[in-house]
Amino acid sequence: MTDTATTSGPELPQRTRTVPSQIAASVLRFDPAETVQELLDSEMVLAALTVFAEFKVADHLAGGPLPLQDLAERCAVDPARLERILRILIPRGFVRRDPTDGLYHLELVGQTMRSGVPGSMRPAVLTRAFPLWVDAARMLPATVRTGRPAAVAEHGAPYDYLAERPEKRALFQEFMTARSTAIGQSLVEQDLSKVQHIVDVGGGRGTILAALLRDNPHCMGTLLERDDVVQAAEEFLGKAGLQDRCAFVAGDFFTGIPTEGDLYLLASILHNYDDERAHAILKQVHVAMAPTPQSVLWCVDWILPDNGMRHPALAADIKMLSLFPGGKERTRTAYRELLSGAGFTTAKIVPLTAGPSLIIAQPVRQ
Ligand SMILES: C[S@@+](CC[C@H](N)C(=O)[O-])C[C@H]1O[C@@H](n2cnc3c(N)ncnc32)[C@H](O)[C@@H]1O
């Protein structure tokens, strides 16, 4: 059965389409202004979520349900105001209020906001609230106008901003650890039986390197990081009991990369840079790589879709635009071209269950 939906208006040409009745009904109910209003309202949901994260509501409820008064006392906040914060998060699955006894229970989505649990989303929410991150979104129109991240001009470049604020840097690293744990779990599905030495370039705390070393006891590793981060990596791999299989190098991937590897890893690095700077990093990797047939480069980043559908890479791309001069996510074609320009052939692009893709490339030797 079909209905005929007709739209007309002064600015739009009259269009007549024949569509199935169910779709027609949902189209007729669709209010375009509501879509915009929902986006505007989501800002308040995010603000409430930041309060939820800051006051550690999920941690307080992790031991069991609590009445509002007790929960407010643990959060050291006024109960009436806390109730309003909880109310907007109830329909989103963070908490539930039992109508019989009024106790607040932590729900499935709220569980992800507990601190210190693997994959916790709390550091991601708190990082999003850093003044640089908030201003990056607020000042996006100026960034789009000039092509230069306006918030960076005010606060400094992200990694320098973090270096000057060790508490924020630790939170950012926790956020990256949560993301990179999932990436590490996806990467261990790859066969590393022929690899002997992994060099993790800009490896952060070393979450991915730790996963690869743990799963491949025959491999050694080297992690290159900025000098303000490398100690956190030593601690992280130390806690994982992997310190004897890993070397740590404080340095700059624009000026030199350790040479002993046969697998080089660039995870969430290239998207921070424009093509020229990304090319410069890739050239450094090319120079460092041993001229053996098994030498391989793994890049892990989002791949931009070209089908007009919703995709996490699209938001990641705007984040790069707002925070890093020239930073961007790339399409498959753009990665192939970037790699080819720096002397690599792209062997495979593998979508990872964690979301981003693994781009496997090999150096071309003349
Ligand atoms: C987005 S994080 C990715 C961390 C890690 N690869 C991961 O996926 O978990 C980017 C990392 O690059 C490091 N970094 C930035 N500029 C660098 C440079 N010039 N030399 C070495 N590391 C750098 C930062 O300190 C940060 O830890």
The ligand as an SDF file (V2000), in Angstrom:
LIG
                    3D

 27 29  0  0  0  0  0  0  0  0999 V2000
   46.4220   11.0330   20.7280 C   0  0  0  0  0  0  0  0  0  0  0  0
   47.7770   10.5460   21.6820 S   0  0  0  0  0  0  0  0  0  0  0  0
   47.9960    8.8590   21.1330 C   0  0  0  0  0  0  0  0  0  0  0  0
   48.7360    8.0180   22.1430 C   0  0  0  0  0  0  0  0  0  0  0  0
   48.9030    6.5510   21.7660 C   0  0  0  0  0  0  0  0  0  0  0  0
   49.5090    6.3790   20.4560 N   0  0  0  0  0  0  0  0  0  0  0  0
   47.5780    5.8180   21.8320 C   0  0  0  0  0  0  0  0  0  0  0  0
   46.9820    5.5840   20.7650 O   0  0  0  0  0  0  0  0  0  0  0  0
   47.1460    5.5000   22.9290 O   0  0  0  0  0  0  0  0  0  0  0  0
   49.1260   11.3440   20.8380 C   0  0  0  0  0  0  0  0  0  0  0  0
   50.4360   11.2030   21.5760 C   0  0  0  0  0  0  0  0  0  0  0  0
   51.4840   11.7940   20.7920 O   0  0  0  0  0  0  0  0  0  0  0  0
   52.4120   12.3680   21.6930 C   0  0  0  0  0  0  0  0  0  0  0  0
   53.1880   13.3730   20.9680 N   0  0  0  0  0  0  0  0  0  0  0  0
   52.7420   14.5690   20.5310 C   0  0  0  0  0  0  0  0  0  0  0  0
   53.7130   15.2120   19.8710 N   0  0  0  0  0  0  0  0  0  0  0  0
   54.8210   14.4190   19.9140 C   0  0  0  0  0  0  0  0  0  0  0  0
   56.1360   14.5410   19.3900 C   0  0  0  0  0  0  0  0  0  0  0  0
   56.5170   15.6230   18.6870 N   0  0  0  0  0  0  0  0  0  0  0  0
   57.0150   13.5170   19.5840 N   0  0  0  0  0  0  0  0  0  0  0  0
   56.6200   12.4060   20.2830 C   0  0  0  0  0  0  0  0  0  0  0  0
   55.3690   12.2300   20.7910 N   0  0  0  0  0  0  0  0  0  0  0  0
   54.4800   13.2280   20.6130 C   0  0  0  0  0  0  0  0  0  0  0  0
   51.5420   12.9490   22.7780 C   0  0  0  0  0  0  0  0  0  0  0  0
   52.2560   13.1660   23.9800 O   0  0  0  0  0  0  0  0  0  0  0  0
   50.4370   11.9110   22.9110 C   0  0  0  0  0  0  0  0  0  0  0  0
   50.7000   10.9870   23.9290 O   0  0  0  0  0  0  0  0  0  0  0  0
  1  2  1  0
  2  3  1  0
  2 10  1  0
  3  4  1  0
  4  5  1  0
  5  6  1  0
  5  7  1  0
  7  8  2  0
  7  9  1  0
 10 11  1  0
 11 12  1  0
 11 26  1  0
 12 13  1  0
 13 14  1  0
 13 24  1  0
 14 15  1  0
 14 23  1  0
 15 16  2  0
 16 17  1  0
 17 18  1  0
 17 23  2  0
 18 19  1  0
 18 20  2  0
 20 21  1  0
 21 22  2  0
 22 23  1  0
 24 25  1  0
 24 26  1  0
 26 27  1  0
M  CHG  2   2   1   9  -1
M  END
$$$$
